[in-house]
């Protein structure tokens, strides 16, 4: 999820646990701790694909977070001595602020390496919420705003914060249920027979979902609504390309992207360059993460340092939002 949401989630958790004991300063403690895992995005790497695939790695591991929680709690106790008077609650707060960051990220398409360094498979991704969801964020913001605004009143807004934290969890449960419903629907659709299926909510909502399916030689993707059962809208079925001809050795970072996407990738060619694309984020043919990794001026491709192919906002989102609106209209939509 975005950093603002992670901050308010940590603040809400800390407000529920530490808040009644040390006051509104608990919001700042929880918020800062909850943003620490995303500091890995500032680690410079020379490879554009590595910059993507090593994010949500070691710093998002619940194993690492559990090991570091006592040290972070001790440091907070030194900075804010009043919190150290409740050291057990402080440790629990720190631990929950960290691991809920990773668990929330694992509910998005991007995926999270929550058990790093154990190599048990690709990053965990059970897409149940979009990477930015205004409703989820506003639920949490309402709770922490209640603490701040009622800080001089009896009760201090802590009950409201706990209620909103509970409602935010219920909202995620709705997303998990939606994933299950749409996955079941897609599995029964003849269009996706004998294909691996990936299901995710579309931007900023839980009502319209995108289904992406792959086989060895085919890609199929389309939109469907959780509030009606009108089948797939804007269905696209195209060939899926494997290792391009002329490329003798696939670079390690490109192979890592194959792993990172859990197999939902496709090779291709654009403007004479060989590319690899993550098929989970974006809609055909405009995907968010597509990388050039080889030039092909002759029969043999020449591997080059991976370079991300960036799209304009119009290319990425303008048409997609129109398709989402059409899907919401129901069975009569074109």
C-alpha angles and dihedrals in degrees: 000000000000119000094250091058092046090051094051092045090055091044092051093050092048091046090055095049109025099021099081089050105044104013133234093334084081088073092062093045093052094042095052094045091050092056095051096090091061092062086089088078088071093059104108117230126180095223121074092211092049089052087061102039099043092054112100089027128113095355090053095050112116087210092059092041092052091050093049098042096087091052093048090047090050091051091050090050090056093049096041107028093184089066092055090063084072097040096156092052090043092054091048090049093051092047094049093045090054102042095042087057089059095040091051091049089052088061090065130078096251093070132218132238092224095163099045127179089031109091102217100138141299122328114298111258125168100164108216102138134030117251088254116034115170095195094054092046094047092052090057093042091054090056097049091042088056090056093048096045095044096042092119095044130084110275092019095228092286094127091054090049091053091049092051091046088054092048090051089054089050089052090056089049088056088054092050090050090049091052090053093048095047092044090053091047093049093047090057094048112103089217090071099039114144092006133116110247132214119187127192140159117255124241119314098346148068097218102078121047134191122222119201120184131181138189128175092280107014141067122196125179138164146143131261135177127239091210096057137027102226097135125240124340124203091010114190124190117182139153116279115219125219127197106340120242116258095033107113100179125026109218115246093245091054091050087049090055089054087056094042093056092049088236097311096123138104134202119224148153129253127175091343093310128114113235142187121207135197103228096198100074119058132006129277123311098003108064125173098227115044123143136197110219106160140031119222111199093141136020089286119064119225114220114231133182106285114262125191116238104223124205131205120249090254091054093047105040118003098083092035093060090051090053091049090053091049091051091052091054090071137225096338093060116109 
